[in-house]
């Protein structure tokens, strides 16, 4: 049974087709397209239709994920150099794609060695090569289609995002929505011919800049690319100047996907509604007393009538202006995607400094395993893997100076020529739960803490995370559960989780700092979640007293912040949010989250969102 296509899906596909046509018309001027979506028939069909819009001789190349620098940029042609006996320069993939379109596969995982030259070419279409004894410059004007297949925390580099004008998402589109693009290559050629004659008025440019600021887009490239896209869309539509229709299309294709805030009108309207709701009872009570006084017998209403007679003309002049800034902003608010608010609210969570979870943990260098990151000078005797091809390319340009090789060898290779392969791998992620099991907290939150840890541990089988549990109560802290993914072991430890006694908050923080330091030395990527009310009453030396205990806790918090780069979160477990927990979070430089009414599943959802 075929699922019917909704109007929203049809509109998304129309915007995707419009983006392809705009790319074909604007080319390098619009930078390219960020195409979000997993591999499948929808994405393949869009790429086929996009390529069909281009002239037959237009280059169409694909950059693989692990493309080497020599293949991407060009450089020393090793085979030709060995045959000739002197350096021979080879053409790279980017030079071969000049005047066309390049596709970057799995762009969210592209290394900086690929992202940096692409970004430089999008800024200036001139490829400069100074490597392997070769120095050359090649004009290279191309457009980029970044195939973004990112999931969870994987995202395309911001360096490329702000240089690609068009942003489309094919993820939610079914196969049933597919239909051919309503343009032919002849339409693209015609639009390219008149593109230089299309004008962008001052009012239209002012409207674009106003919408850019209202949506919180900081990069000035966004307004520049939006203006270029507007001119390309106008040329495609056969217009001599940019109209309101093209501006609305620019908002959908260029600006809204980059929005970091809602337009101010939404917040202002919400505040007005709240104020009206608060003031409504007062207005009803004061209505009998707030009647306007009657007009004096001799008053002259002529000025008011004259002003009201002039108002229709002013309103009609505003409504007749198709490029009014307020109307453009209203259009932006009306076309906001339904999930934008959720994305913007999730942006309120402070980004982690050095951590992600599971298979997407922090990146670190390795010698023999992981994802290749290119090569660098080094000694293979140190345990690193020798990069044979890079070593030969380094040695080849120096053969004439070194003289003829002996012993039947073709090349003279010296120690300075050795190149070793650099690898990058993901580290293991560990989430450390620090639970306040004292009498004040055990009364409210012990059951929720146990349930949240069990639920999060079940996620570790999919996410490949580890979970540790530290409990502090009485006069000290205890590592109740070392880092593990064993569900049976975790449940056994949680079932015997004690409760009651004093609150040695400083001891709990010190134990957390020791565990985080140990995990970082081991190469893991830790994060911690502390469940406490922040009201310590046991000092580091075991004595009691609220004030000295809080001073010790703040000192321990500052020490943890300095000795560890792990991200953290403090969950206030008191029945009402208390300033002690907020001050503790501030000292730890951690996220503060009061949850006076949360259950275990809600704790799990919040922790998963923040830690991820």
CORPE-V946108 format. One record per residue. RES is the residue in one letter. BURIAL is I if it has 24 or more other ideal C-beta (glycine too) atoms within 12 Angstrom, else O. Layout:
res:burial
RES:BURIAL
RES:BURIAL
This chain:
res:burial
X:O
X:O
X:O
X:O
X:O
X:O
X:O
X:O
X:I
X:O
X:O
X:I
X:I
X:I
X:I
X:I
X:I
X:I
X:I
X:I
X:I
X:I
X:I
X:I
X:I
X:I
X:I
X:I
X:I
X:I
X:I
X:I
X:I
X:I
X:I
X:I
X:I
X:O
X:O
X:O
X:O
X:I
X:I
X:O
X:I
X:I
X:I
X:O
X:I
X:I
X:I
X:I
X:I
X:I
X:O
X:O
X:O
X:I
X:I
X:I
X:I
X:I
X:I
X:O
X:O
X:O
X:I
X:I
X:I
X:I
X:I
X:I
X:I
X:I
X:I
X:I
X:I
X:I
X:O
X:O
X:I
X:O
X:O
X:O
X:O
X:O
X:I
X:O
X:I
X:I
X:I
X:I
X:I
X:I
X:I
X:I
X:I
X:I
X:I
X:I
X:I
X:I
X:I
X:I
X:I
X:I
X:I
X:I
X:I
X:I
X:I
X:O
X:I
X:I
X:I
X:O
X:I
X:I
X:I
X:I
X:I
X:I
X:O
X:O
X:I
X:O
X:I
X:O
X:I
X:O
X:I
X:I
X:I
X:I
X:O
X:I
X:O
X:I
X:O
X:I
X:I
X:I
X:I
X:I
X:I
X:I
X:I
X:I
X:I
X:I
X:O
X:O
X:I
X:O
X:I
X:I
X:I
X:O
X:I
X:I
X:I
X:I
X:I
X:I
X:I
X:I
X:I
X:I
X:I
X:I
X:O
X:O
X:I
X:O
X:O
X:O
X:I
X:I
X:O
X:O
X:I
X:O
X:I
X:O
X:O
X:O
X:O
X:I
X:O
X:O
X:I
X:I
X:O
X:O
X:I
X:O
X:O
X:I
X:O
X:I
X:I
X:O
X:O
X:I
X:I
X:I
X:I
X:I
X:I
X:I
X:I
X:I
X:I
X:I
X:I
X:O
X:I
X:O
X:I
X:O
X:I
X:I
X:I
X:I
X:I
X:I
X:I
X:I
X:I
X:I
X:I
X:I
X:I
X:I
X:I
X:I
X:I
X:O
X:I
X:O
X:I
X:I
X:I
X:I
X:I
X:I
X:I
X:I
X:I
X:I
X:I
X:I
X:I
X:I
X:I
X:I
X:I
X:I
X:I
X:I
X:I
X:I
X:I
X:O
X:I
X:I
X:O
X:O
X:O
X:O
X:O
X:O
X:O
X:O
X:O
X:O
X:O
X:O
X:O
X:O
X:O
X:O
X:O
X:O
X:O
X:O
X:O
X:O
X:O
X:O
X:O
X:O
X:O
X:O
X:O
X:O
X:O
X:O
X:O
X:O
X:O
X:O
X:O
X:O
X:O
X:O
X:O
X:O
X:O
X:O
X:O
X:O
X:O
X:O
X:O
X:O
X:O
X:O
X:O
X:O
X:O
X:O
X:I
X:O
X:I
X:O
X:I
X:I
X:I
X:I
X:I
X:I
X:I
X:O
X:I
X:I
X:I
X:O
X:O
X:I
X:O
X:O
X:O
X:O
X:O
X:O
X:O
X:O
X:O
X:O
X:O
X:I
X:O
X:O
X:I
X:I
X:I
X:I
X:I
X:I
X:I
X:I
X:I
X:I
X:I
X:O
X:O
X:O
X:O
X:O
X:O
X:I
X:I
X:I
X:I
X:O
X:O
X:I
X:O
X:O
X:O
X:O
X:O
X:O
X:I
X:I
X:I
X:O
X:I
X:I
X:I
X:I
X:I
X:I
X:I
X:I
X:I
X:I
X:I
X:O
X:O
X:O
X:O
X:O
X:O
X:O
X:O
X:O
X:O
X:O
X:I
X:O
X:I
X:O
X:O
X:O
X:I
X:I
X:I
X:I
X:I
X:I
X:I
X:I
X:O
X:I
X:I
X:I
X:I
X:I
X:I
X:I
X:I
X:I
X:I
X:I
X:I
X:I
X:O
X:I
X:I
X:I
X:O
X:I
X:I
X:I
X:I
X:I
X:I
X:I
X:I
X:I
X:I
X:I
X:I
X:I
X:I
X:I
X:I
X:I
X:O
X:O
X:I
X:O
X:I
X:I
X:I
X:I
X:I
X:I
X:I
X:I
X:I
X:I
X:I
X:I
X:I
X:I
X:I
X:I
X:I
X:O
X:I
X:I
X:I
X:O
X:O
X:O
X:O
X:I
X:O
X:O
X:I
X:I
X:O
X:O
X:I
X:O
X:I
X:O
X:I
X:I
X:I
X:I
X:I
X:I
X:I
X:I
X:I
X:I
X:I
X:I
X:I
X:I
X:I
X:I
X:O
X:O
X:I
X:I
X:O
X:O
X:O
X:I
X:I
X:I
X:I
X:I
X:I
X:I
X:I
X:I
X:I
X:I
X:I
X:I
X:I
X:I
X:I
X:I
X:O
X:O
X:O
X:O
X:O
X:O
X:O
X:O
X:I
X:I
X:O
X:I
X:I
X:I
X:I
X:I
X:I
X:O
X:O
X:I
X:I
X:O
X:O
X:I
X:O
X:I
X:I
X:I
X:I
X:I
X:I
X:I
X:I
X:I
X:O
X:O
X:O
X:I
X:O
X:I
X:I
X:I
X:I
X:I
X:I
X:O
X:I
X:I
X:I
X:I
X:I
X:I
X:I
X:I
X:I
X:O
X:O
X:I
X:O
X:I
X:O
X:O
X:I
X:I
X:O
X:I
X:I
X:I
X:I
X:I
X:I
X:I
